[in-house]
């Protein structure tokens, strides 16, 4: 998916993913796979967890980028690259649905 098109899209969290904060780590677990399959558990760093929390179906990717810039010490270009990369990965594992 081209980055230009992705910036203006909105996504919501897929019903096939369960997100939990365990200790100091934020994890995503696909519920359509066996829970014993450790390859299907995904850990998010603090920025990734923040982005996950921002995904609500109403915010565009550019809005999420701006929220990351406001929350963390990062320039918009780096934040956008990181947000787009994470969104791509989340789409790849089926964690997001386009609105």
Secondary structure as the mmCIF struct_conf table of DSSP 4:
data_model
#
loop_
_struct_conf.conf_type_id
_struct_conf.id
_struct_conf.beg_label_comp_id
_struct_conf.beg_label_asym_id
_struct_conf.beg_label_seq_id
_struct_conf.end_label_comp_id
_struct_conf.end_label_asym_id
_struct_conf.end_label_seq_id
HELX_RH_AL_P HELX_RH_AL_P1 UNK A 3 UNK A 7
TURN_TY1_P TURN_TY1_P1 UNK A 8 UNK A 8
STRN STRN1 UNK A 10 UNK A 10
STRN STRN2 UNK A 11 UNK A 13
TURN_TY1_P TURN_TY1_P2 UNK A 15 UNK A 16
STRN STRN3 UNK A 17 UNK A 22
TURN_TY1_P TURN_TY1_P3 UNK A 23 UNK A 24
STRN STRN4 UNK A 25 UNK A 30
TURN_TY1_P TURN_TY1_P4 UNK A 31 UNK A 32
BEND BEND1 UNK A 33 UNK A 33
TURN_TY1_P TURN_TY1_P5 UNK A 35 UNK A 36
HELX_RH_3T_P HELX_RH_3T_P1 UNK A 38 UNK A 40
STRN STRN5 UNK A 41 UNK A 44
HELX_RH_AL_P HELX_RH_AL_P2 UNK A 46 UNK A 54
BEND BEND2 UNK A 56 UNK A 59
STRN STRN6 UNK A 60 UNK A 60
HELX_RH_AL_P HELX_RH_AL_P3 UNK A 61 UNK A 71
BEND BEND3 UNK A 72 UNK A 73
HELX_RH_AL_P HELX_RH_AL_P4 UNK A 76 UNK A 92
TURN_TY1_P TURN_TY1_P6 UNK A 93 UNK A 94
STRN STRN7 UNK A 96 UNK A 98
#
